[in-house]
Amino acid sequence: MNTFRIVPLSKEYVSRIKATKIDAYGYPVVEQLASGYGPCRFSLKPFEPGKDKRLLLRHSPFEIANAFDQPGPIFIHKEEVAPYQNIHVFPPEIKADTKNFPLTLIGYNEDQKMVFTQLVKDDDVDILISQIFEEHKEVSYLHARNAEAGCYICKIERA
């Protein structure tokens, strides 16, 4: 049974960023050779450092401007890539690489207020997501973030 849905950045959003080279805050997008693993917030695949070209932009994963709005830096592939497709499974390449992708899950209610946090550590993130949605009805959706850098990776909604 599918209990959750992974939500990467939309094709429309990514296409607009690539076409205008300006982020949603009016700042120029920065092109660079990948020096880290990322991931791309559209394909949800890691970058190959020293090989992939990526675009750095400021992004907020929230729709409501309030104290919990957390704009920050994210990356997308410069080249055209396929969007993340297996939306009922956490991205396997991120899940498998806990060294480069230490994860934390942050839960928000429908008013976009933070109501839950949990470090993933060595837990199976797919099982943990399902458990959170089952046990914490106040959580409307989750954000997966890098637990060390704090940067946004993707949104996770109830299925």
LOMIGU-511545 format. One record per residue (C-alpha): residue number from 0; residue in one letter; x, y, z. Coordinates in nm, 4 decimals. Layout:
residues N
- NUM;A;X;Y;Z
...
This chain:
residues 159
- 0;M;0.0000;0.0000;0.0000
- 1;N;0.1327;0.3440;-0.0911
- 2;T;0.1334;0.5634;0.2179
- 3;F;0.3344;0.8547;0.0802
- 4;R;0.4323;1.0417;-0.2353
- 5;I;0.7709;1.2032;-0.3059
- 6;V;0.7359;1.5504;-0.4606
- 7;P;1.0403;1.6801;-0.6505
- 8;L;1.0524;2.0276;-0.8038
- 9;S;0.8054;2.0605;-1.0907
- 10;K;0.9084;2.0577;-1.4560
- 11;E;0.7453;2.3994;-1.5008
- 12;Y;0.9463;2.5504;-1.2167
- 13;V;1.2758;2.3980;-1.3347
- 14;S;1.2108;2.5004;-1.6972
- 15;R;1.1402;2.8605;-1.5907
- 16;I;1.4628;2.8740;-1.3855
- 17;K;1.6674;2.7354;-1.6756
- 18;A;1.5061;2.9686;-1.9299
- 19;T;1.5348;3.2899;-1.7280
- 20;K;1.8521;3.2098;-1.5274
- 21;I;1.6778;3.3950;-1.2411
- 22;D;1.5429;3.2295;-0.9261
- 23;A;1.2051;3.3008;-0.7641
- 24;Y;1.3690;3.5747;-0.5513
- 25;G;1.5105;3.7634;-0.8489
- 26;Y;1.8692;3.6460;-0.7983
- 27;P;2.0824;3.5224;-1.0871
- 28;V;2.1272;3.1462;-1.1021
- 29;V;2.4899;3.0360;-1.0678
- 30;E;2.6284;2.7658;-1.2959
- 31;Q;2.9074;2.5535;-1.1536
- 32;L;3.0840;2.2236;-1.1857
- 33;A;2.9537;1.9916;-0.9140
- 34;S;3.1862;1.9850;-0.6150
- 35;G;2.9473;1.7743;-0.4069
- 36;Y;2.6774;1.5157;-0.4524
- 37;G;2.3758;1.7459;-0.4361
- 38;P;2.1239;1.5967;-0.5201
- 39;C;1.9378;1.7532;-0.8105
- 40;R;1.5996;1.8562;-0.6657
- 41;F;1.4212;1.7624;-0.9893
- 42;S;1.5640;1.4179;-1.0708
- 43;L;1.6545;1.3482;-0.7046
- 44;K;1.9748;1.1874;-0.8260
- 45;P;2.3188;1.2682;-0.6874
- 46;F;2.5619;1.4739;-0.8917
- 47;E;2.8933;1.3326;-1.0036
- 48;P;3.1507;1.5733;-0.8542
- 49;G;3.3915;1.7146;-1.1098
- 50;K;3.1744;1.6004;-1.4011
- 51;D;2.8144;1.7248;-1.3778
- 52;K;2.7254;2.0883;-1.4316
- 53;R;2.4666;2.2196;-1.1891
- 54;L;2.2682;2.5335;-1.1286
- 55;L;2.2640;2.6914;-0.7832
- 56;L;1.9553;2.8894;-0.6870
- 57;R;1.7663;3.0157;-0.3849
- 58;H;1.4450;2.8253;-0.3209
- 59;S;1.1731;2.8035;-0.0589
- 60;P;0.9701;2.4822;-0.0394
- 61;F;0.6823;2.6662;0.1287
- 62;E;0.3706;2.8328;-0.0069
- 63;I;0.2898;3.0532;0.2955
- 64;A;0.5227;3.3376;0.3990
- 65;N;0.5742;3.2975;0.7731
- 66;A;0.8405;3.2269;1.0355
- 67;F;0.8829;2.8689;0.9134
- 68;D;0.9583;2.9742;0.5551
- 69;Q;1.3149;2.8537;0.4971
- 70;P;1.4604;2.9758;0.1682
- 71;G;1.8012;2.8370;0.0999
- 72;P;2.0382;2.7134;-0.1659
- 73;I;1.9495;2.4120;-0.3804
- 74;F;2.0880;2.2596;-0.6989
- 75;I;1.9376;2.1336;-1.0224
- 76;H;2.1128;1.9742;-1.3203
- 77;K;2.2098;2.2199;-1.5914
- 78;E;2.1454;1.9537;-1.8552
- 79;E;1.8019;1.8122;-1.9239
- 80;V;1.7262;1.5192;-1.6955
- 81;A;1.4177;1.3127;-1.6281
- 82;P;1.2050;1.4029;-1.3273
- 83;Y;1.1983;1.1625;-1.0352
- 84;Q;0.9416;0.8969;-1.1276
- 85;N;0.9177;0.6345;-0.8514
- 86;I;0.7197;0.8668;-0.6265
- 87;H;0.6049;0.6062;-0.3737
- 88;V;0.9635;0.5163;-0.2787
- 89;F;1.2254;0.7473;-0.1284
- 90;P;1.5042;0.8054;-0.3867
- 91;P;1.7196;0.4904;-0.3554
- 92;E;2.0532;0.6574;-0.4366
- 93;I;2.0005;0.9120;-0.1582
- 94;K;1.8689;0.6472;0.0814
- 95;A;2.1701;0.4220;0.0219
- 96;D;2.4325;0.6941;0.0781
- 97;T;2.3972;0.7947;0.4423
- 98;K;2.7510;0.9357;0.4434
- 99;N;2.6784;1.2022;0.1828
- 100;F;2.3066;1.2291;0.2589
- 101;P;2.2443;1.2190;0.6342
- 102;L;1.8713;1.2782;0.6526
- 103;T;1.6270;1.4464;0.8830
- 104;L;1.2514;1.4470;0.8333
- 105;I;1.0603;1.7562;0.9388
- 106;G;0.6824;1.7454;0.9661
- 107;Y;0.4500;2.0404;0.9111
- 108;N;0.0795;2.0830;0.9709
- 109;E;-0.1629;2.2310;0.7166
- 110;D;-0.0797;2.5820;0.8430
- 111;Q;0.2860;2.5173;0.7579
- 112;K;0.3915;2.5085;1.1229
- 113;M;0.6694;2.2688;1.2208
- 114;V;0.5185;1.9968;1.4416
- 115;F;0.7644;1.7061;1.4162
- 116;T;1.1324;1.6295;1.3524
- 117;Q;1.3319;1.3095;1.3405
- 118;L;1.6822;1.2142;1.2364
- 119;V;1.6771;0.9128;1.0068
- 120;K;2.0237;0.7784;1.0986
- 121;D;2.0339;0.4064;1.0119
- 122;D;1.6562;0.3630;1.0002
- 123;D;1.4891;0.2650;0.6740
- 124;V;1.3562;0.6015;0.5558
- 125;D;1.0640;0.4458;0.3641
- 126;I;0.9418;0.2623;0.6752
- 127;L;1.0025;0.5690;0.8909
- 128;I;0.7975;0.7947;0.6625
- 129;S;0.5043;0.5517;0.6717
- 130;Q;0.5282;0.5265;1.0512
- 131;I;0.5340;0.9049;1.0929
- 132;F;0.2227;0.9485;0.8804
- 133;E;0.0478;0.6656;1.0656
- 134;E;0.1412;0.7779;1.4188
- 135;H;0.1359;1.1573;1.3812
- 136;K;-0.1943;1.2690;1.2318
- 137;E;-0.0969;1.6330;1.2928
- 138;V;0.1719;1.6002;1.0219
- 139;S;0.0259;1.7057;0.6862
- 140;Y;0.3533;1.6668;0.4962
- 141;L;0.7248;1.6202;0.5517
- 142;H;1.0398;1.7773;0.4189
- 143;A;1.3488;1.5645;0.3791
- 144;R;1.6580;1.7712;0.4543
- 145;N;2.0278;1.7099;0.4801
- 146;A;2.0775;1.6747;0.8575
- 147;E;2.4240;1.8335;0.8449
- 148;A;2.3850;2.1111;0.5878
- 149;G;2.0156;2.1727;0.6604
- 150;C;1.9315;2.2047;0.2930
- 151;Y;1.5975;2.0996;0.1487
- 152;I;1.5888;1.7809;-0.0592
- 153;C;1.2222;1.7098;-0.1301
- 154;K;0.8648;1.7242;-0.0046
- 155;I;0.6831;1.4097;0.1046
- 156;E;0.3025;1.4067;0.1064
- 157;R;0.0514;1.1576;0.2393
- 158;A;-0.0716;0.9321;-0.0426
